[in-house]
Amino acid sequence: MFDKICLILVIIGALNWGLVGLFEFDLVAWAFGGATAIVSRIIYTVIALAGVWCISLLFRDRGAVGTND
């Protein structure tokens, strides 16, 4: 379950980066009071930690990935 939550957070982060790249619009900053607001910084940090965790998915056995459900 934790893997799925992390993966969802990474997808949200990727979509936000896509918005920044295509439209120069940061959804997280817009929704939470700017890129330097404490809430935005916490969200950026949580998404970054989820991304670091998802790196471990690359090095797991195929059978072991599905056992954490």
C-alpha positions as CSV (number, residue, x, y, z in Angstrom):
1,M,0.0,0.0,0.0
2,F,2.8,2.4,0.8
3,D,4.3,1.8,-2.6
4,K,1.1,2.8,-4.3
5,I,0.8,6.0,-2.2
6,C,4.3,6.9,-3.2
7,L,3.7,6.2,-6.8
8,I,0.5,8.4,-6.8
9,L,2.5,11.2,-5.2
10,V,5.2,10.9,-7.9
11,I,2.6,11.0,-10.6
12,I,1.1,14.1,-9.1
13,G,4.6,15.6,-9.0
14,A,5.1,14.7,-12.6
15,L,1.9,16.2,-13.7
16,N,2.8,19.4,-11.8
17,W,6.1,19.5,-13.6
18,G,4.3,19.0,-16.9
19,L,2.2,22.1,-16.1
20,V,5.3,24.1,-15.2
21,G,7.0,23.0,-18.4
22,L,4.1,23.6,-20.8
23,F,2.2,26.5,-19.3
24,E,4.6,28.0,-16.6
25,F,1.9,27.2,-14.1
26,D,2.8,25.6,-10.7
27,L,-0.4,24.1,-9.4
28,V,1.0,23.4,-5.9
29,A,2.2,26.9,-5.5
30,W,-1.1,28.3,-6.8
31,A,-3.1,26.1,-4.5
32,F,-1.1,26.7,-1.4
33,G,0.1,30.3,-1.4
34,G,3.2,30.4,-3.5
35,A,6.3,28.2,-4.0
36,T,7.9,29.5,-0.8
37,A,4.9,29.0,1.4
38,I,5.5,26.5,4.2
39,V,2.7,24.2,3.0
40,S,4.0,24.2,-0.6
41,R,7.5,23.4,0.6
42,I,6.1,20.5,2.7
43,I,4.2,19.1,-0.3
44,Y,7.3,19.4,-2.5
45,T,9.4,17.6,0.2
46,V,6.8,14.8,0.6
47,I,6.7,14.3,-3.2
48,A,10.5,14.3,-3.4
49,L,10.7,11.6,-0.6
50,A,8.1,9.6,-2.4
51,G,10.2,9.8,-5.6
52,V,13.3,8.6,-3.6
53,W,11.2,5.7,-2.3
54,C,10.1,4.8,-5.8
55,I,13.7,4.3,-6.8
56,S,13.6,1.1,-4.7
57,L,10.9,-0.2,-7.0
58,L,13.4,-0.4,-9.8
59,F,15.6,-2.8,-7.8
60,R,12.9,-5.2,-6.5
61,D,12.0,-8.6,-7.9
62,R,8.9,-8.6,-10.0
63,G,7.2,-11.0,-7.6
64,A,8.1,-9.0,-4.5
65,V,6.5,-5.8,-5.8
66,G,3.0,-7.2,-5.6
67,T,3.4,-8.6,-2.1
68,N,3.1,-5.3,-0.4
69,D,-0.6,-4.8,-1.2
